[in-house]
Amino acid sequence: MSRQSTLGSSRFIPRNFLLEERPSDPRTARYLEAASQHIDGTAPVETLDQITAFHNEYVVNFLQQGTRADFFSQEADECPETFRDHAVEPGSGFSNHSIELGTVELQDPIAWQSTEPLERVRALISSVANGRRSGLVAKNVQKDLDYLLQSWQQTAHNGPMRAFLWEDLEPVLTRLDGGWPDEVRDRLGMVDLDPTLLYPGAGIDICVFRYSIKRVPKEDSGNRLALRPTVFDDRLAENFCTSQPALGFGHSVDLTKSEKLVREVVHPAIKLRADELWAAGTVRAQPDADLTEARTYHLLKLSQFCDANFQAAFEATDEDLFR
């Protein structure tokens, strides 16, 4: 099925499963056993539809059972399976506590949870973001935004939060040149943020948070639970590509074909704060949606970091991209 060109870029989804080099663990075993009972399609499109339906159910039942909490426990009933003891690979996580992370959020969901007019919420977010970088944030304004963020996060699910390593996008997010929201969207492979489809003529308002990895909960070894994203940790996506497990982090599929990869991780959901808001802006340009070309460039860049075995694996799964 992964070689069916009729599936278009959807053929990349089964390829990501094939590239996972996970050891035998309870999570993977249960997932595969349950999947085998739900997937019996014979035609490629039918089979992919069944895989997607099963996986979406898995995400809801095992990754998004609760809301963002003030405290995290690997033993809690609502802990996403990604971070349970039996699912975390030995040696995973980050021991370097000086790392900074970043994450992108949409502004509209923050506004929807408040009773304030949308334009006022956007103005508040922009005011705090601009003030943080200049060091001039009015306490009452920051307090108002913290209240809005808390209201939003009380209902936001606690599924694995995706973050990027700040230093990889620091040049873009320090300069904040015109069009920086489009560049951030493209560098992170967020192809779904297409204003021509979602909000024609209006754009998509985003905000970027910057925070220390110390905000990420620890596992028993003392490492921070910032892990390599796997195909099991979120909804299936054509713009995702599995990275070699040994690296300890993943890489976003860059839509701009930049020479530098952006490293990314998933970690337990945390409640973001107003003093962590770094920038706010509007995505206005249509993304380059040629995911076949983007994945080809991505794998070529990934070959610089992975070992011969992983390179041989993606040369087999994605051989059509290198002909």
N, C-alpha and C positions, 0 to 999 in steps of 0.2 A: 504493500500500500504506500510506503514512503517513497516509492519510485514512480508513482502515478502522476504524470504531468497534468492529467485532467483535473487534479485537485488544486492546481495552481500553487500559491504559497502555503496553502493548508497542508501540503505534503511535508512541510518542515516540522509539524507537530509530532507525528510518529517518529521522526528522525531524532528528536530531542530525547524521547524515551530510550531509543537505542544507544544514545551516547552516555546515558547515566551509568556510571561504574560504581553503583552502590553495593556494599557488602550485603550478604543475606541478613536482614533484620526484620523484626516483627511488623514494622510499618510497611515495608515494601512487599513482604509476603502476603499480608492481609489485603493490600491494595490489589495485587495481581490476582489473588484468589477471587476477590469480589468482582473484579473486572471481567474475569473469564465467565462469570455467571450472567453478566449483563450484555456481553458483546458476542454476537453470533452472525453478524452481517457477512455477506459474501461479496457484495459490490463495494468498491473503495469508498464512495460517498456515503453509503449506508453505514459502513463500519465506522467511519470517522464521526458521523453524527452520533452513533451509539457511544463511542469513546468520550465525546464531548459531554453528552448528557450524563454519563456515569461520573465523569470527573467533576462536573459542576455540583452534583449531589455530594460528592466527597468533600469538596471545598466547604460547603455549607455545614455539613455534619461533623467535620473533623478539624477545620481550620478557623471557622468564624462562629463559634458557639457563644461567644460573649461580647462584651463591649470593652473599650479601652479602660484599664483600671489603674489605680494609683500604685498597686503592688502586683508583683508577678511571682508565680510559683509554678515550677514544672510539675508539681503534683496536683494542681488545681484541676477540677473537672473540665473547666472551660479553656485550659491551656491548649493552644494549637498543637497538633501532633508534630509539627516541624521541630518544636523545642522540647519535646518529651525526652527523657533519658534514653529510651530505647531507640529513638530516631536520630539523635545527635551522634555523628561519627566521632570516634576517639580522636582527640587532638584538635578538634574544630574550635572555632572562635578566635578572638583576638586577645593577646596578652599585652599588646602595646596600648596603653591607656592615654596616649597623647594624640591619637587619631581623632580627626573631626569628620563628621558625616553631614550629609545634606539630603533633604527630601523635598519633593514637589507636591503641592496640594492645590486643588481647585478652590477658587474663592467662593463660588456660588453655594456649595453645600454648607460652608460656614455661615453664610447669610441666611440660608433657609431655616436654620435652627433658631434664629433670633426673630424678634418682632420689629427690628429696625429696618428701615428702607434699604434696599440693596445698594443704592448709591452711597449712603452714609457708611455702610459697612466697608465698601471698597475704599472710600476715602480714609477711613480709620486704619485699615490695613496698610495703605500706602504711607500714611503719616507715620506710623510706627516703624515701618521698614526704612523709610528715609531718615528718621530720627536715630535709629539704632546705628546706622553707618556713620552719622555725623556726631553721635554722642549726645544728641539733644532730643530726648523723648520726655514729654510731659508725663508725670506719674499718673495723672487721672486718665490720660489717653491710653496708656499701657494697661491700666487696670480695666478699662472698658473692653479692650481687646481680649484680655485674659478671660473676662467673663464670657465673651462670645465664643472663644476657643473651647472653654469648658462646656458650654451648652452644646456645641457641635460634637465634641468627643464623648459626651455622655451616651450618644446613640450610635457613634461610629463603631463598626465591628472591630474585634481584636485580632483579626487575621495578621499574618506576617507582614511587617512594614518593610517596604523596599527603600533602600537608601544608597546613595553613591558616596564614594570617598571624596571629601571636599577638595583635596588638592588636585584632583583630576579635572575639575571644572573651575578651579579658583581663578585662573586668568579671565575667564568669561564673566564670572560673578563678581570680580573686583572692578573690572572696567565698566560693566553694565552699559555697553555701547547700544545704540539703537538696534532693535531687532534681537536683543539678547534672549527674550523668552522663546523666540523661534529656534535660536541656536541651542538652548538648553533642551528644548523638546526634541530636536533632531539628534543631539549627542546622546540622549538617553533612550532613543528609539521609541518615543511615545507616539507612535503613528496614529493612535486613536484621537489625539488632540488635533483634529482637523476642523478649523473654524468654518471652512467652506461647506462642511456637512452639518456641523452642530449648531453654529450660530452665524449664518451667512451675513457678512457685512458688519458683524459686531465684535468678533474675536472671542477668545477664551481667556478669562482672567485667572492667573496662577499666582501662587506665592511660594517662595523658597525658604525653608527653615535650615538653619545651621546649628549643630549641637555637638557636644562632646560624646565620644563613645562611652564615657563614664555614665551616661544616662541609660545605657543598654544594660539590662540585668546580667548577672554572672551565672555561670553554671558551677557545678561542684568543684571543678578543677581551678576555678578562679578566673578562667577566660571569659570575656564578654561574649554573649550569645549573638554575635554578628556572623552569619553563616553564608556560605555559597548558595545562591538561589538555585533550586532544582525545579524540574518539571512538576514536582508534586506540591509545590508551595503556593501556587496561585492558579487562577483560571488559565486554561490552555491558550497560548497566544502564538501567532505566526511570527511575530517580531521578537520572540525569545530564542536564545540559542544556549544550549548547555555548555558550560565551561568545565575544564578538567577538575575533578574533585580535589586532587592534590594541591591545587593552587590556593584553596581556602576562600576564594571569592569568585564572583562571576564577572561578566563584562556585558554591558548593554550593546545592542546591535545599532551602531551609529548610522543614521540615515544620511549624514553628510559625507561619509567615507573619509573622515578625518584619519590621519596617520596614527593618532593616539587613542587607545581604548580607554573607556571610562569604567573603572571597577565598581562593582555594586555588591551589596549584601542584603540579606533579610534578617530582621531581628524582631523580638517581641514588641508589640505595639506599645508606644509610650504616649503620654499626654503632652503634646507640644505646647510650648509657652510663648507668650508675647515677646519675651526677651530673647527668644531664639529665631524670631522672624528676621530674615536678612533682606529680602527683596520682593517686590510685587510688580507684575507687569502683565501684558496682554499678548497672547499668541495670535498672530494675524495672518501669517503665510500658510499656504497649503503645504503639507509635508511631501517629500519625495516618497511615494508609496511603492517603489520598485524594490520589494523585499528580497527578490531573487538576487539582484545585484548587491544589495546591502549585505546579505548573508555571505555571498561569495567573498567580498572584501573583508568581512568580519572574520571568517575562517582563515583567510590568508594572514591576517594580523595575529590571530590567535596562535598560529603555528610558531610564532616567535617565543611563546611562553610555555607551550605544552611539550610533553615528551613524545617520543616516536610512536608509542602505542596509541596515544589519543589522536595523534595526527593521522595514523593509519585508519583509525576508526571513522573519523569524519571524512576522510578521502573515500571510504567505502559507502557511508550513508549518503554523502552528497557528491558522488562521483559525477553526476550530470552537470554540476556547477563548474567543473574544472576541465571539461572537454574542449 
